[in-house]
């Protein structure tokens, strides 16, 4: 039954994909992976019908969003912008929206003091016009909901935010704000909604992963990680942005213009064109998630210290696979105009609900912009097994079980979730390789998008809606594409430094060392000694169980900011692990150290002594089964309080 189910989903995906722009020659494109293996399970035709109806039907987009007017000198510009945005950064006139029983945070603002921006305006290229004419690049629910403003300009910003209090040290909005200094590269496309002049950030890069999390999940800006560098002399500056080891964007020959004055309208285009962005969420088995909300985002200058025009003589854009910048920039194009601005900015963010009537399949380049990145792996093609059905292959896994401090852990469980009998399990794996972009129905063909990384899972046994699950409290890994893909599906992934070694190799009496830290704070250390290879394979709950009675994994897809829990609270997605274990060993002389930082407080949750530990060599993938909490909304009562308590764990 499960085989039939995922084949049906793949057929729907393929048929809905007709008419999409073709990918580059030899390029295999795939949506985010949920599973690519057929095993007996509990799905049914009724469940398939329910699932498709849940994912594909709804009502029309709201007409929320406003535009503004025009804006010479810093004082005049500031006065004009504050007038058109509601004065001092208030949201201004917005459409009315229904409120839930819990009003949530509704809207919030953050002041970025001392911001420095290089702002550039580019003509809209023919490549983007052609793509936009087919629909599906702006998250629009129906044709014409958002259209490309061909008379506008693409707005490109390279910014440095030295003071950016994006997060909190503990409970959101109640604990001490945390500064997250960062650089940001953003590409905003001009769009229209019934004549209203808006914009949407379709591509963004930042150099801090907390900033990335909060932009993606709190402001719907599709930020990905990159490295920023700048070299200056007395008259010019050079900016270079690299992602995953390759140059993405470079600006050279920046010099003061002979006429340094900047028009009011030029600055206004950057600040009062309100953004309407679509939250990143699950692309489910090749079908497309229907957004329940849009995020409206406005940048409001609180004070402008200087504005000056510059000439830009050199722009280099690298046409990388899985970045999609060739659609946004014409080869050899220079900005129509550019200026520098030094200011304190207020970023005002609020939610607007949508009422869906359908969905336009997104253009394939949207995943490039929002999620993907070039392959980085040492695994060669010859080391992969194309006949295997499982997308995660040759995993070296070290697992350990721990007793739970229930009183400390309870506040981190979402409403409607209670601890079940059993122990917590922490397991680290190195996949060699992982093909997590593989779609359902692809029959397990691996590559060419292969990734290799270390990942720590931390799970506890729970009961939700009467069914047993393993609930992942946090996942820490050293692969940003894998982090983004998993996060958009509901896995609470964050980046970490993860060292994982066997000395001399996996063998009898080999020494094992695991060291995981995040942003300098220790999270999990384990040492031990491998025992002899077991004759019989014994399932490990939370890691390698395959039976229909074993618990699945309960994910919240996905935990965006709780602007209005009634509308935007997440749905439970409960896949079931399918594994093929080829080697199992016990682990002896185990010693463990936990960190207690609020971003990953394992030392508060668990007893320090491992009750059991071992090693597995395993391939893995995921199935979807129905029943229990599957596709149910998380309980409303208590959700907002849980979200605030869990802020540091979720995003910091």
URKA-V742212 format. One line per field, one symbol per residue. ss: DSSP state (H for helix, E for strand, C for the rest). burial: I if it has 16 or more other ideal C-beta (glycine too) atoms within 10 Angstrom, else O. Layout:
ss: ???
burial: ???
This chain:
ss: CHHHHHHHHHHHHHHHCCCCCCCCCCCCCCCCCCCCCCCCCCCCHHHHHHHHHHHHCCCCCCCCCCCCCCCCCHHHHHHHHHHHCCCCCCCCCCCCCCCCCCCCCCEEEEEEEEEEEEEEEEECCHHHHHHHCCCCCCCCCCCCCCEECCCCEEEEEEEEECEECCEECCCCCCCCEECCCEEEEEEEEEEEECCEEEEEEEEEEECCHHHHHHHHHHCCCCEEECEEEEEECCCCEEEEEEECCEEEEEEEEEEECCCCCCCHHHHHHHHCCCEEEECCCCCCCCCCCCCCEEEEEEEEEEEEEEEEEEEEEEEEECCCCCCCHHHCCCCCCCCCEEEEEEEEEEEEEEEEECCCCCCCCCCCHHHHHHCCCCCCCCCCHHHCCCCCCCCEEEEEEEEEEEEECHHHHHCCCCCCEEECCCCEEEEEEEEEEECCCCCCCCCCCCCCCCEEEEEEEEEEEEEECCEEEEEEEEEEECCHHHHHHHHHHCCCEEECEEEEEEECCCCCCCEEEEEEEECCEEEEEEEEEEEEECCCCCCCCCCCCCCCCCCEEEEEECCCCCCCHHHHCCEEECEEEEEEEEEEEEEEEEEEEECCCCCCCHHHHEEEEEEEEEEEEEEEEEEECCCCCCCCECCCCCHHHHHHHCHHHHHC
burial: OIOOIIOIIIOIIOOIOOOOOOOOOOOOIIIIIIIIIIOOIIIIOOIIOOIOOOIOOIOOIIOIIIIIOOIOOIOOIIOIIIOIIIOOIOIIOOOOIOOIOIOIIOOOIIOIIOIIIIIIIIIIIOOIOOIIOOIIIIIIIOOOIIIIIOOIIIIIIIIIIOOIOIIIOOOIOOOOOOOIOIIIIIIIIIIIIOOIIIIIIIIIIIIIIIIIIIIIIIIIIIIIIIOIOOOOOOOIIOIIIIIIOOOIIIIOOIOOOOOOOIOIOIIIIIIIIIIIIIIIIIIIIIIIIIIIIIIIIIIIIIOIOOIOIIOIOOIOIOOIIIIIIIIIIIOOOIIOIIIIIOIIIIIIIIIIIIOIOOIIIIIIIIIIIIIIIOIOIOIOOOOIOOOIIIIIIIIIIIIIIIOIOOOOIOOIIIIIIOIOOIIIIIIIIIIIIIIIIIIIIIIIIIOOIIIIIIIIIIIIIIIIIOIIIIIIIIIIIIIIIIIIIIIIIIIIIIIIOIOIOIOOOOOOOIOIOIIIIIIOOIIIIIOIOIIOOOOOOOOIIIIIIOOOOOIIIIIIIIIIIIIIIIIIIIIIIIIIIIIIIOOIIIIOOIOIOIIOIIIIIIIIIIOOOIOOIIIIIIIIIIIIIIOIIIIOOIIOOOIIOIIIIIIIIIII
